[in-house]
């Protein structure tokens, strides 16, 4: 039977809220799964699921159906044609879970945009 003895102080890693958000934002980018992101950061999948739950609990108690996430702008050359994203200057296309998309121009208030998304998802 083999035993492993660890020498020295073993410490837990501490993750700031910003680091957690950065790691969670990698899920889904270029097809990355939760397992891929967890492996990349030497975490378990359960860590990421716990962080997601923690994030949901921290969010305002208002509308839990619509969430707005920060986006990074990409150059038009890197966006494949026909994909979601910036289609022309000042316009953003939002792809909903039910397959519909909404084109948004300008900077509408969050409450109005959330209402539009909720209506489009129910219809």
C-alpha positions in Angstrom: 0.0 0.0 0.0 1.4 3.4 -1.0 0.9 6.6 1.1 1.8 10.1 0.2 3.1 12.5 2.9 2.7 16.2 2.2 5.4 18.4 3.8 4.8 22.1 4.3 1.9 24.3 4.7 -0.9 23.5 2.3 -3.1 26.5 1.8 -6.4 27.1 0.2 -6.4 29.5 -2.7 -8.5 32.6 -2.3 -10.4 33.9 -5.3 -11.6 37.5 -5.5 -15.0 38.2 -6.8 -13.4 39.7 -9.9 -11.3 36.6 -10.5 -14.4 34.3 -10.1 -16.3 36.4 -12.6 -13.4 36.2 -15.1 -13.2 32.4 -14.7 -17.0 32.0 -15.1 -17.0 34.2 -18.1 -14.8 31.7 -19.9 -17.5 29.0 -20.0 -19.0 28.9 -23.4 -16.3 30.9 -25.2 -15.1 29.0 -28.2 -17.1 26.0 -27.1 -15.4 25.7 -23.7 -17.3 23.6 -21.2 -17.4 23.9 -17.5 -15.0 20.9 -17.3 -12.6 22.6 -19.8 -12.5 25.8 -17.8 -12.2 24.0 -14.4 -9.2 22.0 -15.8 -7.6 25.1 -17.2 -7.7 26.8 -13.7 -6.9 23.6 -11.7 -10.4 23.6 -10.1 -13.2 21.1 -9.8 -16.4 21.5 -11.8 -18.2 21.8 -8.5 -16.3 25.0 -7.7 -17.7 26.6 -10.8 -21.2 25.5 -10.1 -20.9 26.8 -6.5 -19.6 30.1 -7.8 -22.6 30.3 -10.2 -25.0 29.6 -7.4 -23.3 32.2 -5.2 -23.5 34.8 -8.1 -27.3 34.1 -8.6 -27.9 34.5 -4.8 -26.0 37.9 -4.8 -28.0 39.2 -7.8 -30.9 41.6 -7.0 -34.1 39.8 -5.9 -36.0 41.5 -8.8 -36.3 39.7 -12.1 -34.3 36.5 -12.1 -35.3 35.6 -15.6 -33.2 38.2 -17.5 -29.6 38.8 -16.7 -27.2 41.3 -18.3 -23.6 40.3 -18.6 -20.6 42.5 -19.6 -19.5 42.0 -23.2 -16.2 42.6 -24.9 -16.3 44.3 -28.3 -14.6 42.3 -31.1 -13.3 43.5 -34.4 -15.7 43.0 -37.3 -13.2 40.8 -39.1 -13.1 38.2 -36.2 -16.9 37.8 -36.2 -18.1 35.1 -38.6 -20.9 36.2 -40.9 -24.3 35.2 -39.7 -23.3 35.0 -36.1 -24.7 37.0 -33.2 -23.0 40.1 -32.2 -22.4 43.5 -33.6 -23.8 43.6 -37.1 -23.4 47.2 -37.9 -22.1 50.2 -35.8 -24.4 51.0 -32.9 -26.5 47.8 -33.3 -26.3 44.6 -31.2 -28.2 41.4 -31.9 -29.3 39.4 -28.9 -29.9 35.7 -29.4 -32.5 34.4 -27.0 -32.8 30.9 -25.6 -35.8 30.1 -27.7 -33.9 30.8 -30.9 -35.4 34.3 -31.6 -33.1 37.3 -31.9 -33.6 40.9 -31.0 -31.8 43.8 -32.6 -31.0 46.7 -30.3 -29.7 50.1 -31.2 -28.8 52.9 -28.9 -28.7 52.5 -25.2 -32.2 51.5 -23.9 -32.7 51.4 -20.1 -32.1 47.9 -18.6 -35.7 47.6 -17.3 -37.1 48.3 -20.8 -34.7 45.8 -22.5 -35.5 43.2 -19.8 -39.3 43.6 -20.5 -38.7 43.3 -24.3 -36.6 40.1 -23.8 -39.3 38.6 -21.5 -42.0 39.3 -24.0 -40.1 37.9 -26.9 -39.2 34.7 -24.9 -42.9 34.1 -24.0 -44.4 34.8 -27.4 
